[in-house]
């Protein structure tokens, strides 16, 4: 393998710079007031209004409650999707049972249905259950993911050799034991990737929480929408709320990203 040259590092630097620029620019503008944001040419140095803008964000909308709600929603959905997708993916990949192919086709077929088509019947169901305006109405419908099942199934087909499972059975390992001692360790990189994608998707979900939750009990995207819904759009306020709402996703990315890179590097060394 040839070592990376100057152009490779230049390309990587350009990608990193392009990816980090929107976040850095949002932080820069969040520390300014609206007069500085509208100045031409734009101000390229951080201002001193970040704490003041943050105080205004938490005072104008229920942003603290929105962060807690989003953490509960995204965390619950992520854990459930990763666990259920790993178990279902293992079953579809390695277990032999009647109707396996038909069930897998049905799972994939559900991915073809646009989410918007299910908003009205899902809202009717939540109303029948008395869950409208309650946090479980945002969590329960998304505890299982067809994409997650398909993703983990495709990964486990190659990540877990049949010979390894047969050896585990010969040693007297039950199916539960195989899942615990063989499948889960092998599935960690894919589970970390799925968990990252699921958390980001659940955190950024806007349509369904807007429909089913009340303005007094929002999630972060709904609270940001409320900040931007005034007659006069306060850009400093909106950008400050955006920066605050991005911090939890950066923390999750740092934690899971390190795990993903570590697992793949360990697999490459082995």
C-alpha positions as CSV (number, residue, x, y, z in Angstrom):
1,X,0.0,0.0,0.0
2,X,1.4,3.4,-1.0
3,X,1.6,6.1,1.7
4,X,-0.7,9.0,1.4
5,X,0.7,11.9,-0.6
6,X,0.3,15.7,-0.3
7,X,-2.8,15.8,-2.5
8,X,-4.5,13.2,-0.3
9,X,-3.9,15.2,2.8
10,X,-5.0,18.4,0.9
11,X,-8.2,16.7,-0.1
12,X,-8.9,15.5,3.4
13,X,-8.2,19.0,4.8
14,X,-10.6,20.5,2.3
15,X,-13.3,18.0,3.3
16,X,-12.8,18.7,7.0
17,X,-12.8,22.4,6.5
18,X,-16.0,22.3,4.4
19,X,-17.7,20.1,7.0
20,X,-16.7,22.2,10.0
21,X,-17.4,25.6,8.3
22,X,-21.2,25.7,8.9
23,X,-20.9,24.9,12.6
24,X,-18.1,27.4,13.1
25,X,-20.0,30.1,11.2
26,X,-23.1,29.4,13.2
27,X,-21.1,29.7,16.5
28,X,-19.5,32.9,15.2
29,X,-22.9,34.5,14.4
30,X,-24.5,33.2,17.6
31,X,-22.0,35.3,19.6
32,X,-23.0,38.5,17.7
33,X,-26.0,40.7,17.9
34,X,-28.3,41.3,14.9
35,X,-26.6,44.5,13.9
36,X,-23.2,42.7,13.6
37,X,-24.8,39.8,11.7
38,X,-26.3,42.2,9.1
39,X,-23.1,44.2,8.7
40,X,-21.3,44.3,5.3
41,X,-18.6,43.0,5.2
42,X,-19.5,40.4,7.8
43,X,-17.7,40.3,11.1
44,X,-15.2,37.4,11.2
45,X,-14.3,37.6,14.9
46,X,-16.4,36.2,17.8
47,X,-18.5,38.7,19.7
48,X,-19.4,38.8,23.4
49,X,-23.2,38.2,23.2
50,X,-23.3,34.4,23.3
51,X,-24.3,34.1,27.0
52,X,-26.9,36.9,26.5
53,X,-28.3,35.2,23.5
54,X,-28.4,31.9,25.2
55,X,-30.3,33.4,28.1
56,X,-32.8,34.9,25.7
57,X,-33.3,31.5,24.0
58,X,-34.1,29.7,27.3
59,X,-36.4,32.6,28.3
60,X,-38.4,32.9,25.1
61,X,-39.3,29.2,24.6
62,X,-39.3,26.1,26.7
63,X,-35.8,25.2,25.4
64,X,-34.6,23.4,28.5
65,X,-37.6,21.1,28.4
66,X,-37.1,20.7,24.6
67,X,-33.5,19.4,25.2
68,X,-34.7,17.0,27.8
69,X,-37.5,15.7,25.6
70,X,-35.2,15.3,22.6
71,X,-32.6,13.4,24.8
72,X,-35.3,11.1,26.1
73,X,-36.9,10.6,22.6
74,X,-33.6,10.1,20.7
75,X,-32.0,8.0,23.4
76,X,-35.0,5.6,23.8
77,X,-35.4,5.2,20.1
78,X,-31.7,4.6,19.5
79,X,-31.4,1.9,22.2
80,X,-34.5,0.2,21.0
81,X,-33.6,0.3,17.3
82,X,-30.1,-1.0,17.9
83,X,-31.2,-3.9,20.1
84,X,-34.1,-5.0,18.0
85,X,-32.3,-4.6,14.8
86,X,-29.3,-6.6,16.0
87,X,-31.6,-9.5,17.2
88,X,-33.8,-9.4,14.1
89,X,-30.8,-9.0,11.8
90,X,-29.2,-12.1,13.3
91,X,-32.4,-14.1,12.9
92,X,-32.7,-13.2,9.3
93,X,-29.0,-13.7,8.6
94,X,-28.2,-16.9,10.4
95,X,-31.3,-18.7,11.6
96,X,-33.4,-21.0,9.4
97,X,-37.1,-20.8,9.8
98,X,-40.2,-21.0,7.6
99,X,-41.2,-17.8,5.8
100,X,-37.8,-16.1,6.4
101,X,-37.5,-14.7,2.9
102,X,-41.1,-13.6,2.8
103,X,-40.8,-11.7,6.1
104,X,-37.6,-10.1,4.9
105,X,-39.3,-8.9,1.7
106,X,-42.1,-7.4,3.8
107,X,-39.6,-5.6,6.0
108,X,-37.9,-4.1,3.0
109,X,-41.3,-3.2,1.4
110,X,-42.2,-1.0,4.4
111,X,-39.2,1.1,3.6
112,X,-40.8,2.1,0.2
113,X,-43.8,3.8,2.0
114,X,-43.3,7.5,2.5
115,X,-43.4,8.6,6.1
116,X,-45.8,11.4,5.3
117,X,-48.5,8.9,4.3
118,X,-48.7,7.5,7.8
119,X,-49.1,10.8,9.6
120,X,-52.9,10.9,9.6
121,X,-53.6,7.3,10.5
122,X,-50.8,7.4,13.1
123,X,-52.3,10.6,14.7
124,X,-55.7,8.9,14.8
125,X,-54.2,5.9,16.6
126,X,-52.4,8.2,19.1
127,X,-55.7,10.0,19.7
128,X,-57.5,6.7,20.3
129,X,-54.8,5.8,22.8
130,X,-55.0,9.2,24.5
131,X,-51.3,9.8,23.8
132,X,-51.6,13.1,21.9
133,X,-49.5,15.8,23.5
134,X,-47.5,13.1,25.5
135,X,-43.9,12.2,24.9
136,X,-44.6,8.4,24.3
137,X,-46.4,9.3,21.1
138,X,-43.1,10.4,19.7
139,X,-41.2,7.4,21.0
140,X,-43.3,4.3,20.6
141,X,-44.0,4.5,16.8
142,X,-40.3,4.5,16.0
143,X,-38.9,1.9,18.4
144,X,-38.3,-0.5,15.5
145,X,-36.7,0.4,12.2
146,X,-37.0,-1.6,9.0
147,X,-33.8,0.0,7.7
148,X,-32.0,-1.0,10.9
149,X,-33.1,-4.6,10.5
150,X,-32.0,-4.7,6.9
151,X,-28.7,-2.9,7.7
152,X,-27.8,-5.3,10.5
153,X,-28.8,-8.4,8.5
154,X,-26.6,-7.4,5.7
155,X,-23.7,-6.8,8.0
156,X,-24.1,-10.0,10.1
157,X,-24.3,-12.2,7.0
158,X,-20.5,-11.7,6.5
159,X,-19.4,-10.6,10.0
160,X,-20.4,-13.8,11.7
161,X,-19.2,-17.0,9.8
162,X,-21.5,-20.0,10.0
163,X,-18.5,-22.1,11.1
164,X,-18.1,-19.9,14.2
165,X,-21.8,-20.5,15.2
166,X,-21.4,-24.2,14.6
167,X,-18.4,-24.3,16.8
168,X,-20.4,-22.4,19.5
169,X,-23.2,-24.9,19.3
170,X,-20.7,-27.8,19.6
171,X,-19.4,-26.2,22.7
172,X,-22.9,-26.3,24.1
173,X,-23.8,-22.7,23.6
174,X,-27.5,-21.9,23.3
175,X,-29.0,-19.4,20.8
176,X,-29.1,-16.8,23.6
177,X,-25.5,-17.5,24.4
178,X,-24.4,-17.2,20.8
179,X,-26.1,-13.8,20.6
180,X,-24.3,-12.7,23.7
181,X,-20.9,-14.1,23.2
182,X,-20.6,-14.2,19.4
183,X,-23.1,-11.9,17.6
184,X,-23.0,-8.9,19.9
185,X,-19.1,-8.5,19.8
186,X,-19.1,-8.9,16.0
187,X,-22.0,-6.4,15.6
188,X,-20.5,-3.6,17.6
189,X,-19.1,-1.5,14.7
190,X,-22.4,-1.7,12.7
191,X,-24.4,-1.2,15.9
192,X,-22.4,2.0,16.6
193,X,-23.0,3.3,13.0
194,X,-26.7,2.5,13.2
195,X,-27.0,4.1,16.7
196,X,-25.3,7.3,15.4
197,X,-27.7,7.5,12.4
198,X,-30.7,6.7,14.5
199,X,-29.9,9.3,17.2
200,X,-29.3,12.0,14.6
201,X,-32.5,11.2,12.7
202,X,-34.6,11.0,15.9
203,X,-33.1,14.3,17.2
204,X,-33.7,16.1,14.0
205,X,-37.3,14.8,13.4
206,X,-39.6,17.8,13.0
207,X,-42.8,16.9,11.3
208,X,-44.2,14.3,13.7
209,X,-43.3,16.1,17.0
210,X,-44.8,19.3,15.5
211,X,-48.1,17.4,14.8
212,X,-48.5,15.4,18.0
213,X,-46.9,17.5,20.7
214,X,-48.0,20.8,22.3
215,X,-46.0,24.0,22.1
216,X,-45.5,23.9,25.8
217,X,-43.8,20.5,25.6
218,X,-41.7,20.5,22.4
219,X,-38.6,18.9,21.1
220,X,-35.5,20.9,19.9
221,X,-36.5,21.2,16.2
222,X,-40.0,22.4,17.2
223,X,-38.6,24.9,19.7
224,X,-36.2,26.2,17.0
225,X,-39.2,26.6,14.7
226,X,-41.0,28.7,17.4
227,X,-37.9,30.9,17.7
228,X,-38.0,31.6,14.0
229,X,-41.8,32.1,13.8
230,X,-42.0,35.7,14.9
231,X,-42.9,38.7,12.7
232,X,-39.3,39.8,13.0
233,X,-36.8,37.0,12.7
234,X,-34.1,37.3,15.3
235,X,-31.2,35.6,13.5
236,X,-28.9,35.8,16.6
237,X,-31.6,34.0,18.7
238,X,-32.2,31.3,16.1
239,X,-28.5,30.6,15.5
240,X,-27.8,30.5,19.2
241,X,-30.6,27.9,19.7
242,X,-29.2,25.9,16.8
243,X,-25.7,25.9,18.3
244,X,-27.1,24.8,21.7
245,X,-29.2,22.1,20.0
246,X,-26.2,20.8,18.1
247,X,-24.0,20.1,21.1
248,X,-25.7,16.8,22.2
249,X,-25.3,15.4,18.7
250,X,-21.6,16.4,18.7
251,X,-21.2,14.6,22.0
252,X,-22.9,11.4,20.7
253,X,-20.8,11.6,17.5
254,X,-17.6,11.9,19.5
255,X,-18.5,8.9,21.7
256,X,-19.7,6.6,18.9
257,X,-17.2,7.8,16.3
258,X,-14.3,6.9,18.6
259,X,-15.9,3.4,19.1
260,X,-16.5,3.0,15.3
261,X,-12.9,3.9,14.4
262,X,-11.4,1.8,17.2
263,X,-13.4,-1.3,16.2
264,X,-12.5,-1.0,12.5
265,X,-8.8,-0.3,13.3
266,X,-8.7,-3.3,15.6
267,X,-10.3,-5.4,12.9
268,X,-7.7,-4.2,10.4
269,X,-4.8,-5.0,12.7
270,X,-6.2,-8.5,13.4
